[in-house]
């Protein structure tokens, strides 16, 4: 008895494959989705504790990734006009109007959130270390309870420093001391740069640097450093105005004159300022 062999025509096979692809791909093609990215306006890194919402859908991000900001996507949205809302504690919220079409929608540029305060900030603790390149300074925001504040926006701090040689009873200090100390020759006066540390486990976020090449007499054994830290509120003042204010502020020779100048130029609303002095800083 002969067996009958059924041969499926190639056209039928192709049709089956096409049908399967349609079944698989059609929901994706018809699925209206929105992809976007949110960054801190100063660090251009991730935003701590960010919430995005649209059409009663919500995405909450506490910490995004070790590699920095990542793309976020809303799916199964309704085509048409909508409002994407972005919010995070201590940041200025944003609302972005979007016109969604069926399928993929991608915002071409990251949404930049502007931080306006460091929550609970009472003062800054400065921790210095001498490196071959100069003085490295850990700038640590501290609350009134004495705890480090690490979950906060990257604020566009203005940090200035007056570096002086340290004297003990009129002579250059050769060892740390708690008494008889005085400021000697000024070795550096001006603004200092800083870098942001985004590591979620870090105990501080800002590291400032005073290059050794900018310090006169860089071989001084011990130094005194007087700091001024400006925390601007970007809702009321921009970096250009802060730079202008501080260029004149540094001409004040003592703390009382400096405070009076800053109070007269917007302290309390446009910005907060903090003065700090570190003694016994190893210079070499």
C-alpha positions, 0 to 999 in steps of 0.5 A: 500500500502506497503512503500518501505524502502531503507537501505543503506549498511554499506559499502556504509556509510563507503565509503562516510565517507572515501571519505569525509575525503580524500576530506578534508585531501588531500589538507592538506597532499599535501600542502607543508608548512614550520614552524619555530621560530625566537628568539633574540640570547641574550634574547631568546625572540621575535625579534622586526620588523622581516621579513621572506621571501621564494619563493616570500612569506613574513611574517612580525612580529612587535610584536609576543605575550605576551608569547614570540616567536611563531611558524610561518608557510609558506603554499602552497610552492613548494617542493624542495630546497629553501632559507628562509631569515630572517631580522630585523632592527639592526640585522644580517640577515640570509639565511637558505637553506631548502629542502622542501618535500610535507606536513609539514616541521619543522625547529628543532631549533629556528633561532637565530638572533644576534643584533649588535646595539641600534639605535640612542643611545646617552647615558644611563640614570640610575635610582636607587632604594633601595630594601631589596635585594640590589640596583636595577638600570634601565638602559635606552638607550636614543637618542640624542633627549632625548627620550628613545630607547625601540625598539632595539635588546637585546644587551649583555651589559657589565655593571660595577659599582664602588659604594662609600659612599657619603661624604659632606664636608668630612662626610658621607652624611645624606641627598641629596645635590647639592654641597660639594659632594665627593666620600668616601670609595669604597664599591663595584667594579666589573661587575653587572648582568642585566635582560631583560624586553620584555614587549612592553609597558615598558619604559626601557629594562634592569634592573641591580642589585647590591646585598646588600650582595656584598656591604661593609658597606651596611648601608651607608645612601647615595652612589655615583655610577660610571658606565661603560656600554659596548655595544659590536658589535658582528660582531667584538668581542665576550663576552669572549674578552670583559670580558678579556678587562674589567677585566683589565679596572677596574684596572684604577683608574680614568676616563681619564686612563680608556678612554685611555685604552678602546680607545686602545683596540677597542673602536669605532669598537669592542664596544662603551662605556659609563661612567655615575655617579649617586650621592645622591643614597639612600643606606638604 
